[in-house]
């Protein structure tokens, strides 16, 4: 039986590498998916999918997205918040070099954007009365310090903030039947990690960083974890941070 059969899910970052894989996995597990991204042109057409163009830094736009999801599908029971950016090209870097513009752009999208989504989603789940499940996408860099190859401190702060926010949501709303968990990936082969994928130095470090495979993870690895955390197998799980990093943070 499909583990999300009949569920209504909202996926942000649905046109991206990880978000797209989660979208596909959710459809495959029987969910109807409200697919949110800045640019929805890459989202596949399906009777089970409703694309919606939205900038998660815009609180009103996020509220409108959740309202449209409920109008289109009648409910909101599952959410995967994967929209995010790498700010390296915008001025992110080590704290002594990170620009105000880089800091603001990354925090606004990666942390404030997740806050906007969680706020609207929790309100909808509370109004629906049946609880719900939220999974937020963080990073290993929200758990451990990155060295010179991964010194993007606004990004690390944003992902650490996502973890703290998610745990607070988990504690506050557990009695109302809402769970909130985090996936913290290591290096995953997506368009966002193109710099790392083409960097010989980082590729040479993969056996050290992610020794389980010695390679980049796949978007499908994250999607499988999202399906688990949003399915009945995780009924007793909330406030968890699931690392998908090939052993990076176990050292």
C-alpha positions in Angstrom: 0.0 0.0 0.0 1.2 3.5 -0.8 2.2 5.1 2.5 0.9 8.6 1.6 -2.2 7.4 -0.2 -4.9 10.1 0.1 -2.7 12.6 1.8 -2.4 16.2 0.7 1.2 17.5 0.7 2.9 20.8 0.1 6.5 20.7 -1.2 8.6 23.9 -1.4 11.6 24.0 -3.7 9.7 21.5 -5.8 11.5 22.4 -9.0 14.9 21.8 -7.4 17.1 18.7 -7.2 16.0 17.6 -3.7 12.5 19.1 -3.8 11.9 17.6 -7.3 12.9 14.2 -6.0 10.6 14.6 -3.0 7.7 15.7 -5.3 8.2 12.6 -7.4 8.4 10.3 -4.4 5.3 11.7 -2.8 3.3 11.3 -6.0 4.5 7.7 -6.2 3.3 7.1 -2.7 -0.2 8.3 -3.5 -0.1 11.9 -2.3 -1.7 14.9 -4.0 1.0 17.5 -4.0 0.9 21.3 -4.0 4.2 22.1 -5.6 5.8 25.5 -4.7 8.8 27.1 -6.3 9.9 30.5 -7.6 9.8 29.1 -11.1 7.3 26.3 -11.6 8.2 25.7 -15.3 10.3 22.6 -14.4 7.5 21.0 -12.3 6.0 17.9 -14.2 2.4 18.0 -15.2 0.2 15.5 -13.4 -3.4 15.3 -12.2 -1.9 14.8 -8.7 0.1 18.0 -8.8 -0.8 21.7 -8.5 2.2 24.0 -9.3 2.2 27.4 -7.5 4.8 30.1 -8.1 5.8 31.6 -4.8 8.8 33.4 -3.1 9.0 32.0 0.4 10.6 35.3 1.7 7.2 36.9 1.0 4.9 36.0 4.0 1.7 37.0 2.2 2.6 34.9 -0.8 3.2 31.9 1.5 -0.1 32.4 3.2 -1.8 32.6 -0.2 0.0 29.4 -1.3 -1.3 27.5 1.7 -4.8 28.9 1.2 -4.7 27.8 -2.4 -3.5 24.3 -1.4 -6.5 23.9 0.9 -8.9 25.3 -1.7 -7.6 23.0 -4.4 -7.2 19.8 -2.4 -9.4 20.5 0.6 -6.7 20.0 3.3 -3.0 20.1 4.2 -1.6 17.2 6.1 2.0 16.9 5.0 4.7 19.5 4.3 8.2 19.3 3.1 10.0 22.6 3.2 13.0 22.4 0.9 13.3 25.9 -0.7 16.7 27.3 -0.1 19.7 28.9 -1.6 23.5 28.8 -1.4 24.7 32.4 -0.8 28.3 31.9 -1.9 27.8 34.0 -5.0 25.8 36.6 -3.0 28.6 37.4 -0.5 28.3 34.5 2.0 31.6 33.2 3.4 33.6 33.0 6.6 32.3 35.5 9.2 35.2 38.0 8.7 34.4 38.2 5.0 30.6 37.6 4.9 28.8 40.7 3.6 25.6 42.1 5.0 23.9 41.5 1.7 25.0 37.8 1.7 23.9 37.3 5.3 20.5 38.9 4.7 19.8 37.0 1.4 20.6 33.6 3.0 18.9 34.1 6.3 15.8 35.6 4.6 15.4 32.6 2.3 16.7 29.7 4.3 15.4 30.5 7.7 12.8 33.2 7.5 11.3 31.4 4.5 11.0 28.2 6.5 9.4 30.2 9.3 6.9 31.7 6.9 6.0 28.2 5.6 5.8 26.5 9.0 3.6 29.3 10.4 1.1 29.0 7.6 1.2 25.2 7.5 0.8 24.8 11.3 -2.2 27.2 11.2 -3.8 25.2 8.4 -3.1 21.9 10.2 -4.6 23.2 13.4 -7.7 24.5 11.6 -8.0 21.1 9.8 -8.2 19.4 13.2 -6.4 16.2 12.1 -2.8 17.1 12.9 -0.1 16.8 10.3 3.5 16.3 9.6 6.2 18.8 8.7 9.7 18.0 7.5 12.2 20.8 7.1 15.5 20.6 5.1 18.6 21.6 6.9 22.3 20.6 6.4 25.1 18.9 8.2 26.6 22.4 8.4 23.8 23.3 10.8 25.2 20.6 13.1 29.0 20.8 12.7 31.4 23.5 11.8 32.6 23.6 8.2 36.3 23.9 7.4 37.8 26.1 4.7 36.1 24.2 1.9 32.7 24.8 3.5 33.1 28.2 5.2 29.7 29.8 4.4 28.7 31.0 7.8 25.3 32.6 6.9 24.3 29.3 5.4 25.4 27.4 8.5 23.6 29.8 10.7 20.4 29.5 8.6 20.4 25.7 8.8 21.2 25.7 12.5 18.2 28.0 12.9 16.0 25.6 10.9 17.0 22.8 13.3 16.2 24.9 16.4 12.9 26.1 15.0 11.8 22.6 14.0 12.5 21.2 17.5 10.6 24.1 19.1 7.6 23.4 16.8 7.8 19.7 17.6 7.6 20.3 21.3 4.9 23.0 21.1 2.5 21.2 18.8 2.9 17.5 19.7 -0.2 17.5 21.8 -2.1 18.8 18.8 -1.0 15.9 16.7 1.6 17.8 14.6 5.0 16.4 14.2 8.0 18.3 12.9 11.3 16.7 11.9 14.5 17.7 10.1 16.6 16.1 7.4 20.2 17.2 7.4 22.0 16.1 4.3 25.7 16.1 3.5 26.9 16.6 0.0 24.1 15.6 -2.4 24.5 15.7 -6.2 22.1 18.5 -7.2 22.5 21.7 -9.2 23.1 23.6 -6.0 26.2 21.6 -5.3 27.7 22.0 -8.8 30.7 23.9 -7.4 31.6 21.0 -5.1 30.9 18.4 -7.7 33.5 20.0 -10.1 36.1 20.8 -7.4 38.9 18.2 -7.5 39.9 18.9 -3.9 36.4 18.3 -2.6 36.0 15.2 -4.7 39.3 13.9 -3.3 37.9 14.3 0.2 34.7 12.4 -0.3 36.2 9.1 1.1 37.0 11.1 4.3 33.8 13.2 4.5 31.2 10.6 3.5 33.0 7.3 3.9 29.9 5.1 3.6 29.9 5.5 -0.2 32.9 7.8 -0.8 30.6 9.7 -3.1 27.9 12.4 -3.3 24.5 11.3 -2.0 21.5 11.3 -4.4 18.3 13.4 -4.3 16.4 10.1 -4.1 18.2 9.3 -0.8 16.6 12.5 0.7 13.3 11.8 -0.9 13.2 8.3 0.7 13.8 9.8 4.1 11.1 12.4 3.5 8.6 9.6 2.6 9.5 7.8 5.8 9.2 10.8 8.0 5.8 11.7 6.5 4.5 8.2 6.5 2.9 6.0 9.2 6.3 4.4 10.1 7.3 7.7 11.9 4.1 8.0 13.9 6.2 8.1 17.1 8.9 10.5 15.8 9.1 14.2 16.3 11.9 16.7 16.9 14.3 14.3 15.2 17.3 15.4 13.0 17.9 12.7 10.5 21.4 13.0 9.0 21.9 11.7 5.5 25.6 12.3 5.1 27.4 9.0 4.6 29.0 9.3 8.0 30.1 12.9 7.9 28.7 13.8 11.4 29.4 10.4 13.0 33.1 11.1 13.3 
